[in-house]
Amino acid sequence: MKFVSRTKSMAVPHQIHTYTELRQQIHGDLRIQHPEWVEPNGESPMCDSYEARLTKQLDTFTRRGSNARKGDFPSQ
């Protein structure tokens, strides 16, 4: 039997085609998933920190190519 929640709607995933779309999706999703991180003026230092860390890791991956291993990334 499969459980179906009637109180919480599921987000419909969509394909990401570009790096910019990926960053925009992450930007929005972090703020939706963690509204407590968003200040009244709309800024979110915590979300900005997560986005910067991800960007750094993705940049490392793209510089090294698809042969990069998990251990190649700097730990934060």
ZIZIUR-V681738 format. One record per residue. N is the residue number from 1. RES is the residue in three letters. SS is DSSP state (alpha for helix, beta for strand, coil for the rest). OMEGA is omega in whole degrees, 0 to 359 (none if undefined). D_FIRST is the distance of its C-alpha to the first C-alpha in Angstrom with 1 decimal. Layout:
N:RES:SS:OMEGA:D_FIRST
N:RES:SS:OMEGA:D_FIRST
This chain:
1:MET:coil:181:0.0
2:LYS:coil:178:3.8
3:PHE:coil:177:6.6
4:VAL:coil:178:9.5
5:SER:coil:179:12.9
6:ARG:coil:183:15.3
7:THR:coil:184:18.2
8:LYS:coil:180:18.5
9:SER:coil:179:19.1
10:MET:coil:175:18.4
11:ALA:coil:178:21.6
12:VAL:coil:181:21.9
13:PRO:coil:174:23.4
14:HIS:coil:182:26.6
15:GLN:coil:176:28.8
16:ILE:coil:184:31.7
17:HIS:coil:183:34.9
18:THR:coil:177:37.5
19:TYR:alpha:179:38.2
20:THR:alpha:178:39.2
21:GLU:alpha:178:35.9
22:LEU:alpha:180:34.1
23:ARG:alpha:179:36.4
24:GLN:alpha:179:35.9
25:GLN:alpha:179:32.1
26:ILE:alpha:179:32.3
27:HIS:alpha:181:35.0
28:GLY:alpha:183:32.9
29:ASP:alpha:178:29.6
30:LEU:alpha:181:31.3
31:ARG:alpha:177:32.8
32:ILE:alpha:183:29.6
33:GLN:alpha:183:27.7
34:HIS:coil:181:30.7
35:PRO:alpha:179:32.7
36:GLU:alpha:179:34.5
37:TRP:alpha:184:36.2
38:VAL:coil:181:37.8
39:GLU:coil:180:41.2
40:PRO:coil:180:42.4
41:ASN:coil:177:44.6
42:GLY:coil:179:41.6
43:GLU:coil:179:42.5
44:SER:coil:179:40.2
45:PRO:alpha:180:42.0
46:MET:alpha:178:38.8
47:CYS:alpha:178:37.0
48:ASP:alpha:179:40.3
49:SER:alpha:179:40.4
50:TYR:alpha:180:37.0
51:GLU:alpha:180:37.9
52:ALA:alpha:179:41.2
53:ARG:alpha:179:39.7
54:LEU:alpha:179:37.3
55:THR:alpha:180:40.2
56:LYS:alpha:180:42.3
57:GLN:alpha:178:39.7
58:LEU:alpha:178:39.1
59:ASP:alpha:177:42.9
60:THR:alpha:180:43.3
61:PHE:alpha:182:40.8
62:THR:alpha:177:42.5
63:ARG:alpha:183:45.9
64:ARG:alpha:180:45.0
65:GLY:coil:185:43.1
66:SER:coil:178:39.9
67:ASN:coil:180:41.1
68:ALA:coil:178:40.6
69:ARG:coil:180:38.5
70:LYS:alpha:181:36.5
71:GLY:alpha:180:39.5
72:ASP:alpha:185:41.8
73:PHE:coil:177:40.6
74:PRO:coil:178:42.4
75:SER:coil:182:40.3
76:GLN:coil:none:40.4
